Amino acid sequence: MHLGRLTATTLLAAAVGMSAGCAAAPSSSPLGQTQPTSAKPVPTRTIVKNSRVVDAGRAVPFVAQRGVRLRLKASAAQVSRTSLSSNYGYPPSHGYYVTFALTITNTGSKSVQIGPANFVLTVPGQGRVTSYDGNGPYSGAHAQLDTTEIAPGDVIRAPLSFDVRTPHGRLLFVPDSSAAVIWRF
C-alpha cells in the first residue's frame, strides 16, 4: 500500500515537473510554426532526498555532482563544562562545549572546499548553533577544523567544538542550505 502511494506521488511529481518545463517553452503548431505561450511562474521547491540520519560515530558516504564524493565521520560528542585548555580560553557561555572529531575523506575526482560553516548543530531549546556562536571561538580548543580545500584521495582529521545549552541534539553536514547527513548525539 505504501509503495503504491510512493509511486503515485513520484508520477505526479514527474508530471508536474514536465508540465512546468514545457509551459515555458514555445509551442509548435501542426504547420511547424512556433507560437509563443505565456506561462505563469511556478514556485520551485528543493527537497533533499538522500539525507541520512545516523548515530554519532558512524561514517557516511556523500555524493553530490559529478566527481564530488566524500566519506564523512563524526565521533561521539566529547562534553566539557570548562575551558578546552588548561592554560587559556573561556568556559562555555551556554553551559556545555560539545566537540566532535571529524574525519573527512575525499573519495571523488574533484577537489572540494570544506570548513566549519558546513557543520551546524540543532539543539532543543536553542535551535541552530554554529562553531562561532557563544564562546566557541574562545574555548581554548586547539587544531579546530579550518576552511580548506581537500584534494581527491586526501583525508582531514580535525575536531570541531560548539557552545550549547544541552549536550544532546544533532550534528548536521550542510553542503548548501539543506542537511545532507545528520548525526544524533
N, C-alpha and C positions, 0 to 999 in steps of 0.2 A: 504494500500500500504506500509506504513512504517513498519507494523507488519510483512509483508512478507519478506522485506529486512532484518529485525532483525532475523527472523527465519532462513533465508538462511545463514546469517553471522554466527549465532550460530552453525548451522550444519557444515559449512565449518571449523570453529574453532575446533569443536569436531573431525572432520575427520583429520585435521592436527595434533591435539594432539594425537589421537590414532595412526596415522601413525608414528609420531615421537617416541612414546613409543614402538611401535612394531619394528621399524627399529633397535633398539639397542639390541633386544632380539634375541637369536639364532632361526633359523627357523627349522621346523620339516619336514622331508621328509615323503612320504607316507609309508615308511617301518618302521617308528618310530625312525629313526636315527636323531640325532641333527647335523645340519650343521651350522658352524659359518657364520655370514654375516658381511660384512664391511659396516658401516654406516658413513655418513658424519655428523659431529656435526651440530646441528641445533640451531640457537640462540634462547634464551628464552626471552620472553617479559612479564613482570608482569604488569597487569592492575588492578588498584583498581576500583572495580565495585560499591562499596557501599559508596563512599564518598558522603557526603551531604553538600550542601551549604545553610546556613540559616542566618537570621538576628541575630545580636548580641542580647543577652538576652534570646535566645531560648535554651532549654535543648534538648540534642540529645542522643539517646542510641547508644552505640558502642559495637559490638560483634566481638570477634577475635576467636582464637582457643578454643577448649572445655574448659569450666569453666571460661573463661575470658570475663566478661561483665562489661561495665561501663556506667554510665549516666553522661554526661558532659554538663556543662552550663557555658557560658562566658557572663558576663554582657555587657551592652553598654560601650563603652570606656569612661573613665574619662580622660580629656585632661588638661595638665598643661604646661605652658611655663617657669616655675620656678622650683626650688628645691622642692622635695616632702616632705620636712620637714622644719619647721620654724627655726630650730636650726642648721642644718648641711646639707651637700650634695651640689652637683653642679647642675646648671641648665642644661637642655638638650644641648648636643653639636650639634644636628641636627635641633633643633627648637622646638620640642614638646616631652613631655612624654605622652604616652597613657597607661593607666592602666586598666586592666580587673579584675573583681572579679570572680574568678573561683570557681565552685562547682563541685567536682568530687566524685561520689558515686560508690563504687564497688558493683554491683548487681550480681556478679558471685560467683563462688565457690572456686576460687583460688586467692591468694594474687597477687598484681600487683605493680611493681615499676613504679613510675611516677614522673616527675620533670620538671623543666624549659626547658630542652632540648627537651621535647615532644611538645613544642609550639613555633611557629615562626610566624612572620608577613610577608606578601608580601605587599610592599608599592610602588605605582607608582614612578618611578624615583630613587628608592633606592634598589629595589629587596628584597631579603630575609633578615630579621632582627631578631636577637635573643635578649633575655633579657640581654645578656652580651655585646652587641655592644654599641658603643658610651659611654655616661656617665651613662648608665643603672645601672651598679653596684654601682655607686656613687651618685645615685639620691636622697638619703635620705629617700627613701621609707622603711617602716618597715614591718616585717612579710611577706616577699615575699615567694612565693611557693618554697619549698626546695625539693630536690630529697628524696623521701620517699617510703616506702612500705605500700600500703593500703590493709588491710585485707578485706575479704568478709563482707559486711554489713557496713563498715566504710565509713565516709564522710569526705572529706577535703575541707575546705573553705579557700582560700588564694588569695591575689592579685598577679598580675604579670605585671611588667612595662617594657616598651620598649622606646628607644630613636629614634625618627623618624623625617623625613623631612616634612611629611604631616600627619594630624590626620585622614586620610582615607585609607582604604585598606582592608585586610583580615587577620584574625587570623586563623592559621591552627593548628590542632592537628595532629602531625606526629608520630605515634607509631613506625614506621620504616622510610624508606626514602620517603614514599608517604603520601599525606594528606588524612586522613580518615574523618575528619569533618572540615568544613570551615565556619567561621562566618564573615559576611560582617559588616564593621563599617565605 
